[in-house]
């Protein structure tokens, strides 16, 4: 990867490759013991999983092959009846494709995932007898010309009865072209022991594709994004262009949702019925109510938006923004840690932070809540039906009463009473005969 970051920590759709693998395995059994064999970048990988205290690591100090890697993990293998072996740089394996392997191992067999390719170059070949039973796997460098014609290849993913796996690992040899301990030799040992090897293939070829370069990472990213786009369209979502949408988490959509080009969805995003998202928006961990329009180039993070709203274009909702129904947040308006009640509007060039805004409030252009005194944040409260004139500064903590009006250009430092006009501005004067300074000749 030509990077200081260990390969398995590079992301696909916003999540590290190795975490994707762990999550896939955990969906099969959330209580299963997970052991990660680490080598290069071990400390970084361990730190990456600091949120999983039950996680176990096995250090492979020398990289002597896949079989050797699993040997390093043997001391941490618990008494579970099945061990499933996956790869940190094969990030898109799906739980449904793994289930048949685990079921085979639970029945005392070996579950082996294979793939049939038109061009199997580089892969280990699956060797079968005349009855179709798997006898072993031969690596590309060790294969005979006849074996190189085999199109069924090894993906490396397998599940074994744990006790049998430990026995087979003890007998591995590095007597091969690469001088390594091959995990694939376990298959031959299992066959010689009379253990049936049951094979299955993934639902999609991309599930077993690995990443060894930035190019392969980008290719797999696009493959996964197109798959997610297809799933959205199957569910009824209208995508302006399925090749130009990125889902880097989960997106849950109601009916008649439309998404324009260039949008990015991160974390958990919920779009209710009839929501439309304009071009080049970023939504992260947000929920959007039915019928709301998110206009172009808007950026929403950890926010909640009610029904029938209009957000943007060029709006920003930051963490803690909670908007009720029919709220309008217009161009170049930023909302942070603030609640805005039904039918209130801030349509132009405003900052609303640490605030509680009631219903039917109009916030004029250029208005800001001065919520930070350099050390602490303070609350601004604007009650129902207030009208905030343009270019107003509300110096928190401060309250604007019900139905109050603040004149344009007001700097509010004291509470504004209900139903009254409050104005704070310098008296306008005109100086007759005043002339602008002119530049002095050099």
N, C-alpha and C positions, 0 to 999 in steps of 0.2 A: 504493500500500500504506500510505501515511501512516506511514512508518517511516524511521529513519536507515539501516537496512540496505538495500542495493540489492535490487531486486525479485528478481533471479535467484538470490540467495543465500537466499531464504526456502525453507523445507523442504517437501517432500512425503514423508511416511512416513520422516522422520528424515534425509533426504538433500537437500541443496540442489537446486533445480530444475536449475540449469545443470550440476551434476555428474552428475545423472541423464542429461542429454542426452549429455554427454561419454562416460559409461560405455556408453550404448547404441551410440554410433558406434564406440567402441573394440572392442566385441564383433564388429563386422564385420571389423575389421583392427586388431589390437593394435599394429601397427607404423606405422599411418597417422599423418601429421602433423596435429596439431590446432591450429587457429588460432582464437582467440576475439576477436571484435570487441568492444571495451569503450568505454564513454563515461562515463555517470553512475556514480559509485562505483568508478572504475577501480582505484584502489589496493586497495580492499577485495576486489575480485574477483581481482586478481592474488595477493594474500596468501592467498586461499582455495585457490589451486592451487600453493602453495609446494612441495607434495610431488611435483609433476610438473615436474621441471627442463627437460624437453624441450618443454614447452608453449610456444606462441607467442601473443603478443598483438598486436592491431592497434588503434590508438587512432582512434576516430571522434570528433574534437574537436567537430564540429557534427553534429547529427542531421538529415541531409538525405534520409532515406528508406532503404529496405532495399537498393536498388541501390547507393546511396552507401556503405552499410556494407560490402557485399561489395567494392566498389572499394577501400576502405581496406585490405582483406585481401590484395589482389592481390600486393603485393611479397613477402608471406610464403608465397604458394602455391608449392609445390615442383614437381618435374617429374612428380608422380604423374599417371596418365592421367585420373583422375576426381576431381572436387571435389563433395562432398556438403554441402549447405547446410541447417543446422538452426537452431532458435531456442531461446535459453536460457530462455524463459518458456513453452515447450511441453514439459513435463517427462516425459510418459509415453509418448513414442514408443518403439516396440518394434523391436528389431533385425530380426525376421522381416518386418516391414512395410517396412523400408528396403532389404532385399536386392533386390527387383525394380528399384528405382530405380538402384542401383549397377550391376546387370547391364545395364540399358538403356544407361547411360553408357559402360560398357566396350565395348559394341557400336557406339559412335559416335553414339548417339541421346541425346536428353534424357529423363531419367526424372522425371516430375512426379506428385506425390501429390495427388489430388483427393478430394473427398467429396461425396456427394449428400445434400442436406438438404431436409426438408419446408419449412423456413423459412430461406432463404439470406441473409436481411437482414444487411448489414454485410460480407459476403464478396465478393471478386472473383469474377466469373463466367468459366467456361471457354467460350470461343467456338470452335465447330467448323464445318466446312463440311458440305455435304450428304453427303459420304462419311464423315463422322465424324472427319476429321483435325483435330487441334487447330491453330487459327490464331493464338490469342493469349488474353490474359486482360484483362478490363476491370474496373476497380475500381468499387465501388458508386457513388461520387460522379460517375464519368465514364460510367456506363452509361445506355443509352437505355431507355425503357419496355419495349421488346421484350426487351432483354438482361437486364433485371431479373427476367424470368420464368424465366430459366435456373436450374435447381436444382443443377447440378453446380458446385462452388465450388473455389477454390484454397486449399490449406492453407499455401502458402509453402515447402513442403519439396520440394527438387528436387536432382537430380544431373546434372552436365554433364561432357562431355569438357573437361579443364582448359584446353587451348589455345584451344578454341572459346569457352569462357566468357570468357576474357580479352579476346578480340576483341569479343564482344557488349557487354561492360561499357563499353568505350571509346565506344560509340555511344549510350549512354543520354542521354535528354533529360528536363528537368524541366518540359516544357510540358504541364501537366495541372492539374486543379482544386486540388491540394494543393501545387503547386510543388515536388514532390519527385522524386527519381530512383527510379523503381519497379524493383524486381528483376523484377517480372512482365513488363516490356517485353522481357526476354531471350527469353521464349517466342515473342513475335511475330518478333523478329529471327531466332531459330532456324528458325522456319517459313519465313520469306522466303528463308533460305539453303538451303532444301531439306532441313533436318535434321528427321528424324521425332521427334515428341514422343509418347512412350509413357507412358500414364497408368496408375496403379494406386491402389487405395484401401486404407486401413489395415484391419486385422482388427476393430478397435473404434473407434468414433467418438471415445472419450475420449483416444485416443492423440494426437490433433491439437488438443485443446482447450488454449487458452492461459490464463494467469493474469494478471489485471490488478487484482485486489482481494482483500481478505481473504475475502470471501464466495466468490469463485471458487476461492480456495486451499482453503477448507474443503470446498467441494463436490467438488473433484477428489480431495482426501484421502479422503473417504468413498467415492468411486467406486473408487479404487485399493484401499482396504482391503476393500471388498466383493468385488472381483475376486480378491484374494489369498485371502480366506476361501473363495470358491468353489473355487479351485484346491486348497486344503487338503482340503475336503470331497470333491472328486472323487478325491483320493488316499487317502481313507478315514478322515480325521481327523474325530472327533466334536466339533462346536462347539455349545455350549449356545445361543449366539445369534450368527450370523455378522455381525450389525451391531455387536456389542460385543466385538471383538477387534482389536488393532492390531499389525501386523507392520511394524517399522521397520528391516528388514534382511532376513536370510534365515532361514527355519526349515525344518529337515529332520526329518521325522517317520517313525517306523516304523509298524507296524500297530497298530490298537486304541489309538491315542492319543486322549485326551479333554481338552478345554480348556474351562474354565468362562468365565463372563462377565468382562469388564473387564480382561482380561490384555493386557500389553504385551510384545512381543518385539523386542529390539534387537540389532544386530550379527548374529553367526552363532549360532543356537541349534539344538542337536541333541537331539531327544527320541526315545529308543529305544522298542522295542515295549512297549505296555502302560503307558506313562507317563500319569499324570493330573495336570493342573494345575488347582488350585482357583481360586476367583474372586479377581480383583483382585491377581494376582501380576505382578511385573516380572522378566523374565529377559533378561540381556544377556551375550552371548558366553559361553554355558554349554553343557555337555553333560550330559545326564541319562541314567543307565543304565536298563535295562529294568525295568519293574515298580515304579519309584519313584513315590511320591506327593508332590507339592508342594501343601501345604495353603494355605488362603486367606491373602492379604495377605503373602506371603513375597517377599523381594527378593534376587535372586541376580545377581551381577556377576562375570564372569571366574572362574567356579568350575567344578569337576568333581564330579559326584555319581555313585556307582556304582549297582549294581543293588539293587533291593528296599529302598531307603531310604525314610524318612519325614522330610520337611522341613516345619517349620511346625506350626500357623499362626503368623504374625507372626515368622518367622525371617529372619535376614539372613546371607547368605554373600557375603563381600567378596573382592576379588581374591586369588588364591593359595590359596583354600580347595579342598582335594582330599580328597574323602570316598570311602572304599572301599565295599564292599557291606554292606547291612543296617545302615547307620548311621542313627541317629535324632537329629535336631536339632529341638528343640521350640520352644515359644513364647518369644519374646523372648530367643533365643540368637543371639549374633553370633560368626561364625567368620571370621578373616582370616589369610591367609598361614600356614595350618596344614594338616597332614595328619592324617587320622583313619582308623584301620584298621578292619577288618571288625567289625561287630556292637558297636561302641562307641556310647554314648548320652550326650547332654547335653540333657535334656528340658525344663529350666526356667531362665530368667533367668540366663544365663551369658555370659561373654566369653572366647573362646579365640583368642588372637592369638600369632603366631610360636611355634607349638607343634608337637610331634610326639607323637601319641597312638596307642598300640598297640591291640591287639585286646581286645574285651570289657571295655573301660574304662567305668565309670559316673562321670559328672561331675555332682555334686549341684547343686541350685539355689543360685544366688547365688555360684557359683565364678567367679573371674577369674584370668587369667594376667597378672601385673604385668610386662609385657614392655618397658616404656619407662621409662628412668631420667631422662628430660628431655633426653637428647642422643642416645642409641643404643638400638637394639632388641636384646633378648636372648631366647634360646631356652629354652622349657620342654619337657622330655621326660617323658612319662608312659608307662611300659612296660605290657605286656600284663597284663590282669586286675586292674589297680589300681582302688581304690574311693576316690573323692574326696568327702568329706563336704560337706554344705551349708555355704555361707558361708565357703569356703576361699579364701585368697589365696596364689597361688604366685609368689613374688618371683624372677623370672628373673635370671641363669641358674640353673636348678635341675632336679633329676632325681628322679622318683618311680619306685622300683624295681618289678620284677615282683611282682604280687600284694600290693603294699603297700596299706595303708589309712590315709587321713588323716581324723582325727576332725573333726566339724563345728566350724566356727569357727577352724580352724587357719590361722595365717600361717606359711607354709613359707619359710624363708630358707636352709635347708641341705638337702642331698640326703636323701631318705627311703629307708631300706634295703629290700631285697626282703622280702616276706612279713611285715612288721611293722606295728604300729599306731603312728603318729606323731601326737601331739597337741600343739598349742601354743595354750594359752588361759590367761587369768588364773584364779586360784583363786576359786571361788565363795564369797562370804561373805554373811551376813545381819546387818544392823544392827537390833537390837531397839529399839523405841521411837522410831524415826526418823519424822519428820513432814515432809510436803511444805511448802514455803514457801507463804504466802498473800499475796494482794495487800494492800498497805497502803492504808488509807482516805485519800482525798485531802482 
